[in-house]
């Protein structure tokens, strides 16, 4: 009899817990989707240098950004001809994703923003820091972006890697170049 009570208790608690989790998921899914949309729109506005705040991002995005698709790729164009797109791929320790904006010439970087990364805090994690990402401004992506030892970047397509985070820097360099190649091929083709 005691064993039967335990089984019934476990079944009732499992059913109630499962129902609560399902209800919470149903309730929060639209909120999560809206927050993800706001994060994307805000990030696109950031890399295209269009000022906004959290309360105005949706309206400013809708007024200033044209969204277009070429195959599986989405592009975000500003009124001045700059184009932004999402990038993602493997870093050294986990996935990295973000947004990159190119000037209307499609070879000069306007800005980069990393929206997610799982690199080592204080080392490879510096790929998401504004001080690291600022150096990409006005760099040329053709024929390819090249990372050099810190303090050695002199060419139009070179940026300084992160000292002490060689693996993360190489992974980020490969990630950026692969995504640029795919998106530039899609937008030009």
C-alpha positions in Angstrom: 0.0 0.0 0.0 2.8 2.4 0.9 4.5 1.8 -2.5 1.2 2.6 -4.3 0.9 5.9 -2.5 4.4 6.8 -3.5 3.7 6.0 -7.2 0.5 8.0 -7.1 2.2 10.9 -5.4 5.0 10.9 -8.0 2.5 10.7 -10.9 0.4 13.6 -9.5 3.4 15.8 -8.8 4.9 15.0 -12.2 1.7 15.8 -14.0 1.2 19.1 -12.0 4.9 20.1 -12.5 4.7 19.3 -16.2 1.5 21.2 -16.6 3.0 24.3 -14.8 6.1 24.2 -17.0 4.0 23.9 -20.1 1.8 26.8 -19.0 4.9 29.0 -18.2 6.4 28.1 -21.6 3.2 29.0 -23.4 2.9 32.3 -21.5 6.6 33.4 -21.9 7.3 32.3 -25.5 5.7 35.4 -27.1 7.6 37.6 -24.6 10.9 35.9 -25.4 10.3 36.3 -29.2 9.5 40.0 -28.8 12.7 40.5 -26.7 14.8 38.7 -29.3 13.3 40.8 -32.1 14.0 44.0 -30.1 17.6 42.8 -29.5 18.1 42.2 -33.2 16.6 45.5 -34.3 18.6 47.4 -31.6 21.8 45.7 -32.7 21.2 46.5 -36.3 20.6 50.1 -35.5 23.8 50.1 -33.3 26.1 48.9 -36.1 24.5 51.2 -38.7 25.1 54.1 -36.3 21.4 55.1 -36.0 20.7 56.5 -32.6 17.8 55.0 -30.6 16.9 53.8 -27.2 15.0 50.7 -26.0 11.6 52.5 -26.2 12.1 53.8 -29.7 14.2 51.0 -31.4 11.2 49.3 -33.1 9.8 52.5 -34.6 13.2 53.8 -35.7 14.1 50.5 -37.2 10.9 50.3 -39.2 11.3 53.9 -40.4 15.0 53.7 -41.3 15.9 50.1 -42.2 14.9 48.1 -45.3 15.0 44.3 -44.7 15.6 42.1 -47.8 16.4 38.5 -48.3 18.6 36.8 -50.9 18.1 33.1 -50.5 18.7 32.1 -46.9 20.4 35.4 -46.0 18.7 38.5 -44.5 20.2 42.0 -45.2 19.4 45.2 -43.3 19.9 48.4 -45.5 20.0 51.9 -44.1 19.0 55.0 -46.0 22.6 55.9 -46.7 23.3 52.6 -48.5 25.1 50.8 -45.7 24.2 47.1 -45.3 24.2 45.0 -42.2 23.8 41.3 -41.7 24.0 38.7 -38.9 27.0 36.4 -38.5 27.4 33.3 -36.5 29.7 30.3 -36.2 32.1 28.5 -33.9 34.5 30.4 -31.7 37.3 28.6 -29.8 35.1 27.5 -26.9 31.6 28.0 -28.1 29.3 29.7 -30.6 29.8 33.4 -31.5 27.2 35.6 -33.2 26.7 39.2 -33.9 26.0 41.8 -36.6 28.4 43.4 -39.0 27.7 46.6 -41.1 29.5 47.4 -44.3 29.5 50.8 -46.0 27.7 51.1 -49.4 30.9 50.1 -51.2 30.5 46.6 -49.6 34.1 46.4 -48.8 34.6 48.8 -45.8 33.4 47.9 -42.3 31.2 50.5 -40.6 30.9 48.6 -37.3 30.7 45.1 -35.7 28.8 44.1 -32.7 29.1 40.7 -31.0 25.7 39.7 -29.5 26.7 36.3 -28.1 30.0 34.6 -27.3 31.3 31.9 -24.9 35.0 32.7 -25.0 37.2 32.9 -21.8 36.3 35.9 -19.8 39.1 38.5 -19.8 40.9 36.8 -22.7 39.0 35.5 -25.7 35.9 37.1 -24.3 37.4 40.5 -25.2 36.1 39.9 -28.8 32.8 41.4 -27.5 34.4 44.5 -26.0 33.9 47.9 -27.6 37.6 48.7 -27.4 38.4 45.6 -29.5 35.6 46.0 -32.0 36.3 49.8 -32.6 39.5 48.9 -34.5 37.4 47.2 -37.2 35.9 50.6 -38.3 36.9 51.6 -41.8 38.9 48.4 -42.3 38.5 46.7 -45.7 37.3 43.1 -46.0 38.6 42.4 -49.5 40.5 40.3 -50.3 40.0 39.2 -46.6 40.3 40.6 -43.1 43.6 39.6 -41.5 44.5 39.5 -37.8 48.0 40.5 -36.8 49.9 40.4 -33.5 48.8 43.2 -31.3 50.2 46.6 -32.4 51.3 45.3 -35.8 48.1 46.1 -37.9 49.1 48.6 -40.6 47.3 47.6 -43.8 43.7 48.6 -44.6 42.6 45.0 -44.0 44.5 44.3 -40.8 43.3 44.4 -37.2 45.2 43.6 -34.0 44.5 40.1 -32.5 44.1 39.7 -28.7 47.3 39.0 -26.9 47.0 35.8 -24.9 43.9 34.7 -26.8 45.5 33.5 -30.1 43.0 30.6 -30.5 39.9 32.9 -30.0 41.4 35.5 -32.3 42.0 32.9 -35.0 38.5 31.5 -34.6 37.0 35.0 -34.8 39.0 35.9 -37.9 37.9 32.7 -39.6 34.3 33.2 -38.6 34.2 36.8 -39.8 35.9 36.0 -43.2 33.6 33.0 -43.8 30.5 34.9 -43.1 31.6 37.9 -45.2 32.3 35.6 -48.1 28.9 34.0 -47.9 27.0 37.2 -47.5 28.9 39.2 -50.1 28.4 36.4 -52.6 24.7 36.3 -51.9 24.2 40.1 -52.1 26.3 40.5 -55.3 24.9 37.4 -57.0 
